[in-house]
Every structure is written in structure tokens, then in C-alpha cells.
Amino acid sequence: MGDRSVPATEPVEAMQAAASPRAQAPPPSTFWQRTFAALHHRNYRLWFQGQLVSMVGTWMQVTAQGFLVFQLTHSTAYWVTSALPPAFRRFCSCCLAA
């Protein structure tokens, strides 16, 4: 039969080693590797690229809107307020209209 009084510790130690984060991958060593470590994941790269394209489009829209406002009004005051957030823009338009 066998001696059942001595428990087997090898499977438990193997499970603990596999579950610990240190056993899976060492942490990145340099500053740049730590900074851009998330870019190793495909989904994050796709999200990041989408956000980059979206932000560039937003910047282009704000720039074109400011240019259009200035061309139509020839007023730097309206040009400046066109680039402000909408809530602050409403406040400024009340002040400029008076």
C-alpha cells in the first residue's frame, strides 16, 4: 500500500509557483519598457491608435472652427471664445452680447 502519513508537497509548490506573478514574467527593467509596457497587448494598441486618430480629428475641427469664426466675424474675441469649452462659451457670449 504505501505510507499515507507523509503528504506530497510537490504539486502544491508547483501550483504556488505557477500562481505567483513573479513566476510568469519578470518586470520590465528600463524606464521606457515600463512606460510602454501596455503596448505589448494588441487590444490596447488598437484602442490607443483609435484615440490618436480621434484626437487629431478633434484638433483639426477646433482649428477649422476658430478659423471660420474669425473669417466670418473678424473679431478676435469671438475667435478666442470659439475654442473654449461649451459651458464657458455660453457665459462669454452673454458678456460679449451686452
C-alpha positions as CSV (number, residue, x, y, z in Angstrom):
1,M,0.0,0.0,0.0
2,G,2.2,2.9,0.8
3,D,2.8,5.3,3.5
4,R,0.0,7.8,3.6
5,S,1.2,9.7,6.6
6,V,3.7,11.9,4.6
7,P,1.8,14.4,2.4
8,A,3.1,15.1,-1.1
9,T,4.2,18.8,-1.3
10,E,5.4,18.9,-4.9
11,P,2.0,19.5,-6.5
12,V,1.3,22.3,-4.0
13,E,4.6,24.0,-4.6
14,A,4.2,23.8,-8.3
15,M,0.7,25.4,-8.1
16,Q,2.0,28.2,-5.9
17,A,4.9,28.9,-8.2
18,A,2.6,29.0,-11.2
19,A,0.1,31.3,-9.5
20,S,2.7,33.8,-8.4
21,P,3.1,36.8,-10.7
22,R,6.9,36.6,-10.4
23,A,7.0,33.2,-11.9
24,Q,5.1,34.3,-15.1
25,A,7.2,37.3,-16.3
26,P,9.9,39.5,-14.8
27,P,9.0,43.2,-14.6
28,P,10.4,45.4,-17.3
29,S,13.8,46.7,-16.4
30,T,14.2,50.1,-18.1
31,F,12.1,53.3,-17.8
32,W,10.9,53.1,-21.5
33,Q,9.9,49.4,-21.2
34,R,7.9,50.2,-18.0
35,T,6.3,53.3,-19.7
36,F,5.1,51.5,-22.8
37,A,4.5,48.0,-21.3
38,A,0.8,48.2,-22.1
39,L,1.6,48.5,-25.8
40,H,2.5,44.8,-25.8
41,H,-1.2,44.0,-25.8
42,R,-3.0,44.1,-29.1
43,N,-6.3,45.4,-27.8
44,Y,-4.6,48.3,-26.1
45,R,-2.6,49.2,-29.3
46,L,-5.9,49.2,-31.3
47,W,-7.6,51.4,-28.7
48,F,-4.6,53.8,-28.5
49,Q,-4.4,54.2,-32.3
50,G,-8.2,54.9,-32.4
51,Q,-7.8,57.5,-29.7
52,L,-4.9,59.1,-31.5
53,V,-6.9,59.4,-34.7
54,S,-9.9,60.8,-32.8
55,M,-7.9,63.4,-31.0
56,V,-6.2,64.6,-34.2
57,G,-9.6,64.9,-35.8
58,T,-10.9,66.9,-32.8
59,W,-7.9,69.3,-33.0
60,M,-8.5,69.8,-36.7
61,Q,-12.2,70.6,-36.1
62,V,-11.4,73.1,-33.3
63,T,-8.8,74.8,-35.5
64,A,-11.1,75.0,-38.5
65,Q,-14.0,76.2,-36.4
66,G,-11.8,79.0,-34.9
67,F,-10.6,80.0,-38.4
68,L,-14.2,80.1,-39.7
69,V,-15.4,82.2,-36.8
70,F,-12.6,84.6,-37.4
71,Q,-13.2,84.8,-41.1
72,L,-16.9,85.5,-40.6
73,T,-16.7,88.0,-37.7
74,H,-13.2,89.5,-38.0
75,S,-13.3,89.5,-34.2
76,T,-10.5,88.0,-32.1
77,A,-12.9,87.9,-29.1
78,Y,-15.3,85.5,-30.9
79,W,-12.3,83.6,-32.3
80,V,-10.9,83.0,-28.8
81,T,-14.3,82.0,-27.3
82,S,-14.9,79.5,-30.1
83,A,-12.1,77.4,-28.8
84,L,-13.3,77.4,-25.2
85,P,-15.4,74.6,-23.7
86,P,-19.1,75.0,-24.4
87,A,-20.2,75.9,-20.9
88,F,-17.7,78.7,-20.7
89,R,-18.5,79.8,-24.3
90,R,-22.2,80.4,-23.2
91,F,-21.0,82.6,-20.4
92,C,-18.7,84.6,-22.7
93,S,-21.3,85.0,-25.4
94,C,-23.6,86.6,-22.8
95,C,-20.9,89.0,-21.8
96,L,-19.9,89.9,-25.4
97,A,-23.5,90.5,-26.5
98,A,-24.0,93.2,-23.8
